Amino acid sequence: NFGMINNAYIRAYDADAPVGTADLAKYDLSEDYSTNTGVNMGSLYRHNGEWKMNAVGQGFDGGLAALCGNFGIATE
């Protein structure tokens, strides 16, 4: 479960930006998901030609299969 992971996060960054200015967005996984075995932390998408990042923070019991099922993807 995610309670066993320290400092889990996702981030979007500009690889060409100067050091210390690269982060465009960051989402830290809080202790709210310590018992979950799957987490949708966020989504990355393009809108009007620009990259966007949306923090989701949705926990799942049942691991990757449960997360995939949320998107209508069968894992069997």
C-alpha positions in Angstrom: 0.0 0.0 0.0 1.0 3.6 -0.4 1.6 4.0 3.4 4.9 2.2 2.7 6.2 4.9 0.3 7.9 8.0 1.6 7.7 11.3 -0.3 5.5 10.1 -3.3 4.7 12.8 -5.8 4.2 13.6 -9.4 5.4 16.7 -11.2 5.5 18.3 -14.6 8.6 20.3 -15.4 10.3 22.1 -18.2 13.5 20.2 -19.0 15.0 23.2 -20.8 14.4 25.7 -17.9 17.2 26.9 -15.6 17.8 24.8 -12.5 15.4 25.7 -9.8 12.7 27.1 -12.1 11.7 23.9 -14.0 8.7 22.9 -12.0 5.4 23.7 -13.8 3.2 21.7 -11.4 3.7 19.3 -8.5 1.3 17.1 -6.5 2.3 15.5 -3.2 0.7 12.3 -2.2 -0.6 12.8 1.3 -1.2 10.3 4.1 -4.9 10.1 3.0 -3.9 7.2 0.7 -1.9 5.2 3.2 -4.2 2.1 2.9 -4.7 2.2 -0.9 -2.9 -0.1 -3.3 -3.6 2.1 -6.4 -3.7 5.9 -6.8 -4.6 8.1 -9.7 -2.4 11.1 -8.7 -3.1 13.2 -11.8 -3.6 13.6 -15.5 -1.5 15.2 -18.2 -3.3 16.5 -21.3 -3.2 19.1 -24.1 -5.7 21.8 -24.3 -5.6 24.5 -27.1 -2.1 23.5 -27.9 -0.8 23.8 -24.4 0.1 21.0 -21.9 -2.0 21.0 -18.7 -1.7 19.0 -15.5 -4.7 18.2 -13.3 -4.2 16.9 -9.7 -6.7 14.1 -9.1 -5.7 12.3 -5.9 -8.1 9.3 -6.2 -7.3 6.2 -4.2 -8.2 2.6 -5.0 -8.3 -0.6 -3.1 -7.4 -3.5 -5.5 -4.3 -2.1 -7.1 -3.8 -1.5 -10.8 -6.9 -3.6 -11.7 -9.2 -1.3 -9.7 -7.6 1.8 -11.1 -7.9 0.5 -14.7 -11.5 -0.5 -14.0 -12.3 3.1 -13.1 -11.4 4.0 -16.7 -13.4 1.0 -18.2 -10.3 -1.1 -18.9 -10.6 -4.8 -18.3 -7.5 -6.4 -16.9 -8.5 -10.1 -17.3 
